[in-house]
Each structure stands twice: as C-alpha cells, then as structure tokens.
Amino acid sequence: MSKTDWGRVGRMTDEDIDFSDIPPATPEQMAKALPLGHLFPELVQTQFVVALDEDIAEWAQQMGESQDLDYEDIVNQILREHIAQQEPLEDTLRRVIREGLHSVAA
C-alpha cells in the first residue's frame, strides 16, 4: 500500500510542484506516452453530481478533515462499504423464489 499522502498531493497546485530535477520530455517520449488511466485504472473516476443534504455534506467534510481526506473520499468509502454488504443479485433472486414457493406450498 502506498504511503503517499494522496490528499495533500491532490490539493497541490502546479506552482507547488518542483520540476527542477526532471528533464523535459522529448517529442519521441510524448508519442509513446499513455493516459494515466491506462497505467492506473483504479485512479479513473467518473464525474457524478449528487446533491447531498447539508448535514450529510458537513459531516463528510468534517470526517475528511479529521482524516486528512477529501469529503469525496469519505463518501466513496461509505458507499463501497454499503455495496460490499449487499446480497448478490443471484442470491436475492434465489431467496425470493424460495420464499415465494414456500408461501404457495403453505
């Protein structure tokens, strides 16, 4: 797992980054370059606008600040945990059919 403080990196501006020890890329190198999403697909995000209730937005911002994360990271973490707890669709269908058959047989 990376020890990089990605929250701090994400808040940096171009002016905050010291490029002085990096030589400029040549046109040949740029021709071979790949988009970041090809190298790190886990970093690719989809822009999805959601209106949060004010109390939820404030809580997420406070949680993010206390953990040095963006509030978007907090919301994503909560949603991932919720999704992980969900019953797979196939299991849900089997349960519903089984319950339906049981109620018809009773």
Phi and psi in radians as a Rosetta constraint file:
Dihedral C 1 N 2 CA 2 C 2 CIRCULARHARMONIC -1.201 0.35
Dihedral N 2 CA 2 C 2 N 3 CIRCULARHARMONIC 2.437 0.35
Dihedral C 2 N 3 CA 3 C 3 CIRCULARHARMONIC -1.688 0.35
Dihedral N 3 CA 3 C 3 N 4 CIRCULARHARMONIC 0.120 0.35
Dihedral C 3 N 4 CA 4 C 4 CIRCULARHARMONIC -1.214 0.35
Dihedral N 4 CA 4 C 4 N 5 CIRCULARHARMONIC 2.403 0.35
Dihedral C 4 N 5 CA 5 C 5 CIRCULARHARMONIC -1.450 0.35
Dihedral N 5 CA 5 C 5 N 6 CIRCULARHARMONIC 1.453 0.35
Dihedral C 5 N 6 CA 6 C 6 CIRCULARHARMONIC -1.133 0.35
Dihedral N 6 CA 6 C 6 N 7 CIRCULARHARMONIC -0.513 0.35
Dihedral C 6 N 7 CA 7 C 7 CIRCULARHARMONIC -1.081 0.35
Dihedral N 7 CA 7 C 7 N 8 CIRCULARHARMONIC -0.785 0.35
Dihedral C 7 N 8 CA 8 C 8 CIRCULARHARMONIC -1.151 0.35
Dihedral N 8 CA 8 C 8 N 9 CIRCULARHARMONIC -0.742 0.35
Dihedral C 8 N 9 CA 9 C 9 CIRCULARHARMONIC -1.066 0.35
Dihedral N 9 CA 9 C 9 N 10 CIRCULARHARMONIC -0.727 0.35
Dihedral C 9 N 10 CA 10 C 10 CIRCULARHARMONIC -1.133 0.35
Dihedral N 10 CA 10 C 10 N 11 CIRCULARHARMONIC -0.471 0.35
Dihedral C 10 N 11 CA 11 C 11 CIRCULARHARMONIC -1.506 0.35
Dihedral N 11 CA 11 C 11 N 12 CIRCULARHARMONIC -0.143 0.35
Dihedral C 11 N 12 CA 12 C 12 CIRCULARHARMONIC -1.252 0.35
Dihedral N 12 CA 12 C 12 N 13 CIRCULARHARMONIC 2.532 0.35
Dihedral C 12 N 13 CA 13 C 13 CIRCULARHARMONIC -1.679 0.35
Dihedral N 13 CA 13 C 13 N 14 CIRCULARHARMONIC 2.949 0.35
Dihedral C 13 N 14 CA 14 C 14 CIRCULARHARMONIC -1.013 0.35
Dihedral N 14 CA 14 C 14 N 15 CIRCULARHARMONIC -0.616 0.35
Dihedral C 14 N 15 CA 15 C 15 CIRCULARHARMONIC -1.189 0.35
Dihedral N 15 CA 15 C 15 N 16 CIRCULARHARMONIC -0.422 0.35
Dihedral C 15 N 16 CA 16 C 16 CIRCULARHARMONIC -1.352 0.35
Dihedral N 16 CA 16 C 16 N 17 CIRCULARHARMONIC -0.270 0.35
Dihedral C 16 N 17 CA 17 C 17 CIRCULARHARMONIC -1.625 0.35
Dihedral N 17 CA 17 C 17 N 18 CIRCULARHARMONIC 2.251 0.35
Dihedral C 17 N 18 CA 18 C 18 CIRCULARHARMONIC -1.618 0.35
Dihedral N 18 CA 18 C 18 N 19 CIRCULARHARMONIC 1.878 0.35
Dihedral C 18 N 19 CA 19 C 19 CIRCULARHARMONIC -1.734 0.35
Dihedral N 19 CA 19 C 19 N 20 CIRCULARHARMONIC 0.147 0.35
Dihedral C 19 N 20 CA 20 C 20 CIRCULARHARMONIC -1.102 0.35
Dihedral N 20 CA 20 C 20 N 21 CIRCULARHARMONIC -0.454 0.35
Dihedral C 20 N 21 CA 21 C 21 CIRCULARHARMONIC -1.696 0.35
Dihedral N 21 CA 21 C 21 N 22 CIRCULARHARMONIC 0.164 0.35
Dihedral C 21 N 22 CA 22 C 22 CIRCULARHARMONIC -1.933 0.35
Dihedral N 22 CA 22 C 22 N 23 CIRCULARHARMONIC 2.119 0.35
Dihedral C 22 N 23 CA 23 C 23 CIRCULARHARMONIC -1.204 0.35
Dihedral N 23 CA 23 C 23 N 24 CIRCULARHARMONIC 2.636 0.35
Dihedral C 23 N 24 CA 24 C 24 CIRCULARHARMONIC -1.096 0.35
Dihedral N 24 CA 24 C 24 N 25 CIRCULARHARMONIC 2.558 0.35
Dihedral C 24 N 25 CA 25 C 25 CIRCULARHARMONIC -1.299 0.35
Dihedral N 25 CA 25 C 25 N 26 CIRCULARHARMONIC 2.474 0.35
Dihedral C 25 N 26 CA 26 C 26 CIRCULARHARMONIC -1.482 0.35
Dihedral N 26 CA 26 C 26 N 27 CIRCULARHARMONIC 2.799 0.35
Dihedral C 26 N 27 CA 27 C 27 CIRCULARHARMONIC -1.005 0.35
Dihedral N 27 CA 27 C 27 N 28 CIRCULARHARMONIC -0.604 0.35
Dihedral C 27 N 28 CA 28 C 28 CIRCULARHARMONIC -1.140 0.35
Dihedral N 28 CA 28 C 28 N 29 CIRCULARHARMONIC -0.725 0.35
Dihedral C 28 N 29 CA 29 C 29 CIRCULARHARMONIC -1.134 0.35
Dihedral N 29 CA 29 C 29 N 30 CIRCULARHARMONIC -0.734 0.35
Dihedral C 29 N 30 CA 30 C 30 CIRCULARHARMONIC -1.134 0.35
Dihedral N 30 CA 30 C 30 N 31 CIRCULARHARMONIC -0.575 0.35
Dihedral C 30 N 31 CA 31 C 31 CIRCULARHARMONIC -1.145 0.35
Dihedral N 31 CA 31 C 31 N 32 CIRCULARHARMONIC -0.481 0.35
Dihedral C 31 N 32 CA 32 C 32 CIRCULARHARMONIC -1.610 0.35
Dihedral N 32 CA 32 C 32 N 33 CIRCULARHARMONIC -0.119 0.35
Dihedral C 32 N 33 CA 33 C 33 CIRCULARHARMONIC -1.149 0.35
Dihedral N 33 CA 33 C 33 N 34 CIRCULARHARMONIC 2.558 0.35
Dihedral C 33 N 34 CA 34 C 34 CIRCULARHARMONIC -1.983 0.35
Dihedral N 34 CA 34 C 34 N 35 CIRCULARHARMONIC 2.611 0.35
Dihedral C 34 N 35 CA 35 C 35 CIRCULARHARMONIC -1.059 0.35
Dihedral N 35 CA 35 C 35 N 36 CIRCULARHARMONIC 2.585 0.35
Dihedral C 35 N 36 CA 36 C 36 CIRCULARHARMONIC -0.946 0.35
Dihedral N 36 CA 36 C 36 N 37 CIRCULARHARMONIC -0.624 0.35
Dihedral C 36 N 37 CA 37 C 37 CIRCULARHARMONIC -1.109 0.35
Dihedral N 37 CA 37 C 37 N 38 CIRCULARHARMONIC -0.445 0.35
Dihedral C 37 N 38 CA 38 C 38 CIRCULARHARMONIC -1.276 0.35
Dihedral N 38 CA 38 C 38 N 39 CIRCULARHARMONIC -0.579 0.35
Dihedral C 38 N 39 CA 39 C 39 CIRCULARHARMONIC -1.467 0.35
Dihedral N 39 CA 39 C 39 N 40 CIRCULARHARMONIC -0.647 0.35
Dihedral C 39 N 40 CA 40 C 40 CIRCULARHARMONIC -2.322 0.35
Dihedral N 40 CA 40 C 40 N 41 CIRCULARHARMONIC 1.319 0.35
Dihedral C 40 N 41 CA 41 C 41 CIRCULARHARMONIC -1.059 0.35
Dihedral N 41 CA 41 C 41 N 42 CIRCULARHARMONIC -0.405 0.35
Dihedral C 41 N 42 CA 42 C 42 CIRCULARHARMONIC -1.211 0.35
Dihedral N 42 CA 42 C 42 N 43 CIRCULARHARMONIC -0.255 0.35
Dihedral C 42 N 43 CA 43 C 43 CIRCULARHARMONIC -1.562 0.35
Dihedral N 43 CA 43 C 43 N 44 CIRCULARHARMONIC -0.195 0.35
Dihedral C 43 N 44 CA 44 C 44 CIRCULARHARMONIC -1.274 0.35
Dihedral N 44 CA 44 C 44 N 45 CIRCULARHARMONIC 2.238 0.35
Dihedral C 44 N 45 CA 45 C 45 CIRCULARHARMONIC -2.151 0.35
Dihedral N 45 CA 45 C 45 N 46 CIRCULARHARMONIC 2.625 0.35
Dihedral C 45 N 46 CA 46 C 46 CIRCULARHARMONIC -1.766 0.35
Dihedral N 46 CA 46 C 46 N 47 CIRCULARHARMONIC 2.281 0.35
Dihedral C 46 N 47 CA 47 C 47 CIRCULARHARMONIC -1.307 0.35
Dihedral N 47 CA 47 C 47 N 48 CIRCULARHARMONIC 2.132 0.35
Dihedral C 47 N 48 CA 48 C 48 CIRCULARHARMONIC -2.474 0.35
Dihedral N 48 CA 48 C 48 N 49 CIRCULARHARMONIC 1.969 0.35
Dihedral C 48 N 49 CA 49 C 49 CIRCULARHARMONIC -1.523 0.35
Dihedral N 49 CA 49 C 49 N 50 CIRCULARHARMONIC 2.185 0.35
Dihedral C 49 N 50 CA 50 C 50 CIRCULARHARMONIC -2.257 0.35
Dihedral N 50 CA 50 C 50 N 51 CIRCULARHARMONIC 2.273 0.35
Dihedral C 50 N 51 CA 51 C 51 CIRCULARHARMONIC -1.508 0.35
Dihedral N 51 CA 51 C 51 N 52 CIRCULARHARMONIC 2.034 0.35
Dihedral C 51 N 52 CA 52 C 52 CIRCULARHARMONIC -1.671 0.35
Dihedral N 52 CA 52 C 52 N 53 CIRCULARHARMONIC 2.557 0.35
Dihedral C 52 N 53 CA 53 C 53 CIRCULARHARMONIC -1.083 0.35
Dihedral N 53 CA 53 C 53 N 54 CIRCULARHARMONIC 2.612 0.35
Dihedral C 53 N 54 CA 54 C 54 CIRCULARHARMONIC -0.999 0.35
Dihedral N 54 CA 54 C 54 N 55 CIRCULARHARMONIC -0.732 0.35
Dihedral C 54 N 55 CA 55 C 55 CIRCULARHARMONIC -1.155 0.35
Dihedral N 55 CA 55 C 55 N 56 CIRCULARHARMONIC -0.614 0.35
Dihedral C 55 N 56 CA 56 C 56 CIRCULARHARMONIC -1.217 0.35
Dihedral N 56 CA 56 C 56 N 57 CIRCULARHARMONIC -0.764 0.35
Dihedral C 56 N 57 CA 57 C 57 CIRCULARHARMONIC -1.085 0.35
Dihedral N 57 CA 57 C 57 N 58 CIRCULARHARMONIC -0.751 0.35
Dihedral C 57 N 58 CA 58 C 58 CIRCULARHARMONIC -1.116 0.35
Dihedral N 58 CA 58 C 58 N 59 CIRCULARHARMONIC -0.750 0.35
Dihedral C 58 N 59 CA 59 C 59 CIRCULARHARMONIC -1.090 0.35
Dihedral N 59 CA 59 C 59 N 60 CIRCULARHARMONIC -0.788 0.35
Dihedral C 59 N 60 CA 60 C 60 CIRCULARHARMONIC -1.105 0.35
Dihedral N 60 CA 60 C 60 N 61 CIRCULARHARMONIC -0.702 0.35
Dihedral C 60 N 61 CA 61 C 61 CIRCULARHARMONIC -1.136 0.35
Dihedral N 61 CA 61 C 61 N 62 CIRCULARHARMONIC -0.748 0.35
Dihedral C 61 N 62 CA 62 C 62 CIRCULARHARMONIC -1.114 0.35
Dihedral N 62 CA 62 C 62 N 63 CIRCULARHARMONIC -0.749 0.35
Dihedral C 62 N 63 CA 63 C 63 CIRCULARHARMONIC -1.107 0.35
Dihedral N 63 CA 63 C 63 N 64 CIRCULARHARMONIC -0.742 0.35
Dihedral C 63 N 64 CA 64 C 64 CIRCULARHARMONIC -1.080 0.35
Dihedral N 64 CA 64 C 64 N 65 CIRCULARHARMONIC -0.778 0.35
Dihedral C 64 N 65 CA 65 C 65 CIRCULARHARMONIC -1.107 0.35
Dihedral N 65 CA 65 C 65 N 66 CIRCULARHARMONIC -0.707 0.35
Dihedral C 65 N 66 CA 66 C 66 CIRCULARHARMONIC -1.220 0.35
Dihedral N 66 CA 66 C 66 N 67 CIRCULARHARMONIC -0.402 0.35
Dihedral C 66 N 67 CA 67 C 67 CIRCULARHARMONIC -1.899 0.35
Dihedral N 67 CA 67 C 67 N 68 CIRCULARHARMONIC 0.167 0.35
Dihedral C 67 N 68 CA 68 C 68 CIRCULARHARMONIC 0.960 0.35
Dihedral N 68 CA 68 C 68 N 69 CIRCULARHARMONIC 0.775 0.35
Dihedral C 68 N 69 CA 69 C 69 CIRCULARHARMONIC -2.203 0.35
Dihedral N 69 CA 69 C 69 N 70 CIRCULARHARMONIC 2.801 0.35
Dihedral C 69 N 70 CA 70 C 70 CIRCULARHARMONIC -1.329 0.35
Dihedral N 70 CA 70 C 70 N 71 CIRCULARHARMONIC 2.655 0.35
Dihedral C 70 N 71 CA 71 C 71 CIRCULARHARMONIC -1.085 0.35
Dihedral N 71 CA 71 C 71 N 72 CIRCULARHARMONIC -0.483 0.35
Dihedral C 71 N 72 CA 72 C 72 CIRCULARHARMONIC -1.104 0.35
Dihedral N 72 CA 72 C 72 N 73 CIRCULARHARMONIC -0.640 0.35
Dihedral C 72 N 73 CA 73 C 73 CIRCULARHARMONIC -1.124 0.35
Dihedral N 73 CA 73 C 73 N 74 CIRCULARHARMONIC -0.695 0.35
Dihedral C 73 N 74 CA 74 C 74 CIRCULARHARMONIC -1.118 0.35
Dihedral N 74 CA 74 C 74 N 75 CIRCULARHARMONIC -0.830 0.35
Dihedral C 74 N 75 CA 75 C 75 CIRCULARHARMONIC -1.085 0.35
Dihedral N 75 CA 75 C 75 N 76 CIRCULARHARMONIC -0.754 0.35
Dihedral C 75 N 76 CA 76 C 76 CIRCULARHARMONIC -1.069 0.35
Dihedral N 76 CA 76 C 76 N 77 CIRCULARHARMONIC -0.740 0.35
Dihedral C 76 N 77 CA 77 C 77 CIRCULARHARMONIC -1.073 0.35
Dihedral N 77 CA 77 C 77 N 78 CIRCULARHARMONIC -0.778 0.35
Dihedral C 77 N 78 CA 78 C 78 CIRCULARHARMONIC -1.107 0.35
Dihedral N 78 CA 78 C 78 N 79 CIRCULARHARMONIC -0.772 0.35
Dihedral C 78 N 79 CA 79 C 79 CIRCULARHARMONIC -1.129 0.35
Dihedral N 79 CA 79 C 79 N 80 CIRCULARHARMONIC -0.714 0.35
Dihedral C 79 N 80 CA 80 C 80 CIRCULARHARMONIC -1.069 0.35
Dihedral N 80 CA 80 C 80 N 81 CIRCULARHARMONIC -0.765 0.35
Dihedral C 80 N 81 CA 81 C 81 CIRCULARHARMONIC -1.099 0.35
Dihedral N 81 CA 81 C 81 N 82 CIRCULARHARMONIC -0.712 0.35
Dihedral C 81 N 82 CA 82 C 82 CIRCULARHARMONIC -1.120 0.35
Dihedral N 82 CA 82 C 82 N 83 CIRCULARHARMONIC -0.788 0.35
Dihedral C 82 N 83 CA 83 C 83 CIRCULARHARMONIC -1.089 0.35
Dihedral N 83 CA 83 C 83 N 84 CIRCULARHARMONIC -0.710 0.35
Dihedral C 83 N 84 CA 84 C 84 CIRCULARHARMONIC -1.106 0.35
Dihedral N 84 CA 84 C 84 N 85 CIRCULARHARMONIC -0.459 0.35
Dihedral C 84 N 85 CA 85 C 85 CIRCULARHARMONIC -1.486 0.35
Dihedral N 85 CA 85 C 85 N 86 CIRCULARHARMONIC -0.117 0.35
Dihedral C 85 N 86 CA 86 C 86 CIRCULARHARMONIC -1.358 0.35
Dihedral N 86 CA 86 C 86 N 87 CIRCULARHARMONIC 2.573 0.35
Dihedral C 86 N 87 CA 87 C 87 CIRCULARHARMONIC -1.281 0.35
Dihedral N 87 CA 87 C 87 N 88 CIRCULARHARMONIC 2.344 0.35
Dihedral C 87 N 88 CA 88 C 88 CIRCULARHARMONIC -1.017 0.35
Dihedral N 88 CA 88 C 88 N 89 CIRCULARHARMONIC 2.578 0.35
Dihedral C 88 N 89 CA 89 C 89 CIRCULARHARMONIC -0.971 0.35
Dihedral N 89 CA 89 C 89 N 90 CIRCULARHARMONIC -0.740 0.35
Dihedral C 89 N 90 CA 90 C 90 CIRCULARHARMONIC -1.067 0.35
Dihedral N 90 CA 90 C 90 N 91 CIRCULARHARMONIC -0.728 0.35
Dihedral C 90 N 91 CA 91 C 91 CIRCULARHARMONIC -1.146 0.35
Dihedral N 91 CA 91 C 91 N 92 CIRCULARHARMONIC -0.677 0.35
Dihedral C 91 N 92 CA 92 C 92 CIRCULARHARMONIC -1.092 0.35
Dihedral N 92 CA 92 C 92 N 93 CIRCULARHARMONIC -0.807 0.35
Dihedral C 92 N 93 CA 93 C 93 CIRCULARHARMONIC -1.078 0.35
Dihedral N 93 CA 93 C 93 N 94 CIRCULARHARMONIC -0.779 0.35
Dihedral C 93 N 94 CA 94 C 94 CIRCULARHARMONIC -1.052 0.35
Dihedral N 94 CA 94 C 94 N 95 CIRCULARHARMONIC -0.752 0.35
Dihedral C 94 N 95 CA 95 C 95 CIRCULARHARMONIC -1.116 0.35
Dihedral N 95 CA 95 C 95 N 96 CIRCULARHARMONIC -0.781 0.35
Dihedral C 95 N 96 CA 96 C 96 CIRCULARHARMONIC -1.110 0.35
Dihedral N 96 CA 96 C 96 N 97 CIRCULARHARMONIC -0.760 0.35
Dihedral C 96 N 97 CA 97 C 97 CIRCULARHARMONIC -1.131 0.35
Dihedral N 97 CA 97 C 97 N 98 CIRCULARHARMONIC -0.775 0.35
Dihedral C 97 N 98 CA 98 C 98 CIRCULARHARMONIC -1.069 0.35
Dihedral N 98 CA 98 C 98 N 99 CIRCULARHARMONIC -0.764 0.35
Dihedral C 98 N 99 CA 99 C 99 CIRCULARHARMONIC -1.139 0.35
Dihedral N 99 CA 99 C 99 N 100 CIRCULARHARMONIC -0.685 0.35
Dihedral C 99 N 100 CA 100 C 100 CIRCULARHARMONIC -1.125 0.35
Dihedral N 100 CA 100 C 100 N 101 CIRCULARHARMONIC -0.775 0.35
Dihedral C 100 N 101 CA 101 C 101 CIRCULARHARMONIC -1.136 0.35
Dihedral N 101 CA 101 C 101 N 102 CIRCULARHARMONIC -0.671 0.35
Dihedral C 101 N 102 CA 102 C 102 CIRCULARHARMONIC -1.129 0.35
Dihedral N 102 CA 102 C 102 N 103 CIRCULARHARMONIC -0.729 0.35
Dihedral C 102 N 103 CA 103 C 103 CIRCULARHARMONIC -1.232 0.35
Dihedral N 103 CA 103 C 103 N 104 CIRCULARHARMONIC -0.562 0.35
Dihedral C 103 N 104 CA 104 C 104 CIRCULARHARMONIC -1.231 0.35
Dihedral N 104 CA 104 C 104 N 105 CIRCULARHARMONIC -0.657 0.35
Dihedral C 104 N 105 CA 105 C 105 CIRCULARHARMONIC -1.286 0.35
Dihedral N 105 CA 105 C 105 N 106 CIRCULARHARMONIC -0.386 0.35
